[in-house]
Amino acid sequence: MLNLWAQDNKYDSYFALGLKQGANYSSVDFTPTVKISPHLGYHGGIVFKYQNERFFALLLELNYTQKGWTEDLDTINNSYSRTLNYLEFPLITHIVFGKRNLKYYINLGTSFSYLLSENEKLEVNNESFRQEYYEKEVENLFDYSLLGEAGVLFNSKIGDFHLGARYQLTFTDLFNTGETITYTTSRNTIWNFSLSYFFLDNK
């Protein structure tokens, strides 16, 4: 009886490769606070999945992702936004719930990013509201964050689909701090919505 139970619960490990496409709604957490509107950006890349337990897997991603912020200046005759283009490498623990084709999942992990380029758009008609980071390049090119994601997973005959919503909280500042610097924090925060399709696996 014990041997039969062990065979029924045996899980064959496998790996899969997929593509990911989505969008970011990002902002930057400044201290003192800056009034900011959501900033829309692209998010996409490739995903590697390795699973050797029924409810747990490891995900490795390599993404091109756009973060940034747009200032809310409705009552002022100025406008400002900045887009930050990163190469991102998340390391994720993938936790799955359910046994049928439609399942639920939670992802927990960390992410390391490197700033490739940035694009700043500004119009300053009132100099009294000019911020000190206007026309100043980002000083910290590396970005480290924690992430959490929840979503649904569908197993089909043509591959697996993951649809999820992710939140990332960064622990590195965009700009250096010092005695003459007004802002003591300047950190990316991101909501990400994406669809991943795993089309190559060895099941």
C-alpha positions in Angstrom: 0.0 0.0 0.0 2.8 2.4 0.9 4.6 1.8 -2.4 1.4 2.4 -4.4 0.8 5.7 -2.6 4.4 6.8 -3.4 4.0 6.0 -7.1 0.7 8.0 -7.3 2.3 11.0 -5.7 5.4 11.0 -7.8 5.9 14.2 -9.8 8.1 14.2 -12.9 10.2 17.4 -13.1 10.1 19.4 -16.3 11.2 22.8 -17.8 9.5 25.2 -20.1 10.3 28.3 -22.1 7.9 31.1 -22.8 7.2 34.7 -23.9 5.8 37.4 -21.7 4.0 40.6 -22.8 2.4 43.3 -20.7 2.2 46.8 -19.4 3.6 48.8 -16.4 1.8 51.4 -14.4 4.6 53.0 -12.5 5.5 55.9 -10.3 8.4 57.1 -8.1 8.1 57.4 -4.4 9.7 60.8 -3.5 10.4 62.1 0.0 9.2 64.9 0.4 6.2 63.8 -1.6 5.7 64.8 -5.2 2.2 64.7 -6.7 2.4 62.0 -9.5 0.0 60.4 -12.0 0.4 56.8 -13.2 3.0 56.4 -15.9 2.3 53.8 -18.6 5.1 51.7 -20.0 5.9 48.5 -21.9 7.0 45.2 -20.3 8.0 42.1 -22.1 10.6 39.3 -22.3 11.3 35.6 -22.0 10.6 33.3 -19.1 12.2 30.0 -18.1 10.3 27.7 -15.8 11.6 24.7 -13.9 9.2 22.6 -11.8 10.1 19.5 -9.8 7.2 19.7 -7.2 3.5 19.6 -7.9 2.8 23.0 -6.4 6.2 24.7 -6.6 8.4 25.9 -9.4 11.3 28.3 -10.2 10.8 31.1 -12.7 13.7 33.0 -14.3 12.8 36.0 -16.5 14.7 38.4 -18.7 12.7 41.5 -19.5 12.8 44.8 -21.2 10.7 47.0 -18.9 9.8 50.7 -18.9 9.4 52.5 -15.6 9.1 56.2 -14.8 6.8 58.9 -13.6 4.5 61.7 -14.7 4.0 64.7 -12.5 0.4 65.9 -11.8 0.6 69.6 -12.5 -3.0 70.4 -13.4 -3.0 73.8 -11.7 0.4 74.8 -12.9 1.5 75.7 -16.5 4.3 73.1 -16.5 4.5 69.5 -17.6 7.0 66.8 -16.8 7.4 63.1 -17.4 10.4 60.7 -17.5 10.6 57.2 -19.0 13.3 54.8 -17.7 14.2 51.8 -19.9 15.6 48.8 -17.9 16.9 45.4 -18.6 15.4 43.3 -15.8 16.2 39.9 -14.3 13.6 38.6 -11.8 14.2 35.4 -9.7 10.8 34.0 -8.6 9.3 31.2 -6.5 6.1 30.1 -8.3 3.4 28.6 -6.0 0.4 26.9 -7.7 -3.0 26.0 -6.3 -5.4 23.5 -7.8 -5.3 20.3 -9.8 -7.4 21.0 -13.0 -6.5 22.8 -16.2 -7.4 26.2 -14.6 -5.3 26.9 -11.5 -4.3 29.9 -9.4 -0.8 31.0 -8.6 1.3 33.3 -6.4 4.8 34.5 -7.3 7.2 35.8 -4.8 10.8 36.9 -5.5 13.4 39.6 -6.2 14.3 41.6 -9.3 17.6 43.1 -10.4 17.5 45.8 -13.1 20.0 47.9 -15.1 19.1 51.2 -16.6 19.7 51.2 -20.4 18.4 54.7 -21.3 16.0 57.4 -20.2 13.7 59.9 -21.9 12.7 63.1 -20.3 9.8 65.4 -21.5 9.4 68.8 -19.8 7.9 72.2 -20.3 8.7 74.8 -17.6 6.7 78.0 -17.8 6.7 78.7 -14.1 10.3 78.4 -12.7 8.9 78.5 -9.1 7.8 74.9 -9.5 11.0 73.6 -11.1 12.3 70.4 -9.4 16.0 69.9 -8.7 16.0 66.6 -10.7 14.8 68.3 -13.9 17.4 67.8 -16.7 19.5 65.7 -14.3 20.4 62.1 -15.3 19.6 59.2 -13.0 22.6 58.5 -10.9 22.0 54.9 -9.8 21.9 52.7 -12.8 21.1 49.5 -10.8 17.7 48.8 -9.4 16.8 46.2 -6.7 13.2 45.3 -5.8 11.0 42.8 -4.2 7.9 41.5 -6.0 4.6 39.8 -5.4 2.2 38.5 -8.1 -1.2 36.8 -8.2 -2.8 35.3 -11.2 -4.5 32.4 -13.0 -2.8 29.6 -15.0 -4.5 27.6 -17.8 -3.0 24.4 -19.1 -4.0 23.7 -22.8 -3.0 21.4 -25.5 -0.9 24.1 -27.2 0.9 25.3 -24.0 0.4 27.0 -20.7 -0.9 30.5 -20.2 -0.2 32.7 -17.1 -2.3 35.9 -16.6 -1.2 37.9 -13.6 -0.9 41.2 -11.8 2.4 42.0 -10.1 3.6 44.7 -7.6 7.2 45.7 -7.3 8.7 47.8 -4.5 12.2 49.1 -5.1 14.9 49.6 -2.4 17.4 51.7 -4.3 17.1 55.4 -5.0 17.3 56.9 -8.5 19.2 60.0 -7.2 22.0 60.2 -4.6 21.2 61.9 -1.3 23.3 64.5 0.6 23.1 67.6 2.7 22.3 69.8 -0.2 19.8 67.5 -1.8 16.1 68.1 -1.1 14.8 64.5 -1.7 15.9 61.8 0.7 14.2 59.0 -1.3 13.4 58.5 -5.0 12.4 54.9 -5.6 10.5 53.1 -8.4 7.1 51.5 -7.6 5.4 49.4 -10.3 2.1 47.7 -11.0 2.5 45.2 -13.8 -0.2 43.3 -15.8 1.0 40.6 -18.2 0.3 37.4 -20.1 2.9 34.7 -20.4 2.7 31.8 -22.9 4.9 28.7 -22.4 5.2 27.1 -25.8 8.3 24.9 -25.4 8.5 22.2 -22.7 9.8 18.7 -22.1 6.7 17.2 -20.4 
